[in-house]
């Protein structure tokens, strides 16, 4: 009498498939972790956010996501005013990003077999620029313009190389706000020619920022660093506003047929893991290729503008200088053809491997149980489900991104008499109502110098 129980081998394959799904689920912080971090930032509980990052360092980040961990840490510490700690952690992120960018392309071959999350997170070009921007402001906010300029020059070198590589292509290849800060720092140091060169570069970048990101050049008076009235200085206020977009994984099912490719959008809820449905669907049908791709979603924030009041002077509005959300969305769109090409190639390879494994398992089942009985059918079903389920279940998009960034950076500049001033900043919603305010007490303005202030809102 034949044993009609499914073979242990089939159960082993199913176990291996489940283990692989768990393995590739370690793809950076979960949605709940990202939202918890941003809720702590919105409450201005930066010490809580900093501690929370330490608590989830190993469970949510791990070695492959060390860059992301240090970027998040550095940003939170920057918002909290711990500029020395922020600089150390952002420097750690910078060194790792540089190392990963110089790795041989051959190290990426494994991406064809599993998914993009098997590779260490190396950051995007604009992540690298924003990391340098925050580091430069770590110094500027402490009044150390010399070291701020050192970081700013790193940005210049990186952007010059990025421009050279990108050529005339319409992608992120320069950063207008970084160039604008360059001009301010050079002006602070009395390097007027360099300041004008950087401001010209900023104007050029803002020229295409207006079209690509709806971010025109901020309308402030010229630098006039050599014509500042005696006894006055300038206040520069930086407003980090909103929350950066998050990435989620979306999938399409691509049918495998005789020159017929049918696409069907998988409308999974973003908080459900689509791999479960993909694995079941592909496991039972065995004729679909699951292709995963990332997509940004923008969480709501209510503050849309801010203004600065000093003494009895008229309020000075902040102006949008960097729309990080717009840059992120467009950069992803620009890279989507390459992302999809790689994803389809991966899925095709995995489909072929799954089909080969399923056919071999079917032969094994026929030999062990005979053809057509319950044991044979059960064996075939389990083996087929494991093979195609593993192929579909391991296909998930890379959703890692720097979510502790703001959505936008706004700036205000105001010439003030030298001396101590109380600076009030009002933060407004779309209707112009004041949502919150903050007072900087006894801000010292030095004659002929700039004083930098910054504040973060995420409401």
Secondary structure, DSSP 4 states (H G I P E B T S, - for coil): ----SPPHHHHHHHHHHHHHHHHHT--SS-HHHHHHHHHHHHTT-HHHHHHHHHHTIIIIITGGGHHHHHHHHHHHHHHHT-HHHHHHHHHHHHHHHHHHHTS-GGGGGGGGTS-GGGSPP---HHHHHHHHHHHHHHHHTTT-HHHHHHHHHHHHHHHHHHHHHHTT-SSS---HHHHHHHHHHHHHTT-HHHHHHHHHHHHHHHHHHHHHTS-PPP------TTSPPTTEEEEEEEEEES---EEEEEEEEEE--SS---EEEE---TTS-HHHHHHHHHHHH--EEEEEEEEEE-------EEEEEETTSPPEE-EEEEEHHHHHHHHHHHHHHHHHHHHHHHHHHHHHHHHHHHHHHHHHHHHHH-SSSHHHHHHHHHHHHHHHHHHHHT--------TTS-SEEEEEEEEEESEEEEEEEEEE-TTS-EEEEEEEEEEEEPTT-EEEEEEEE--
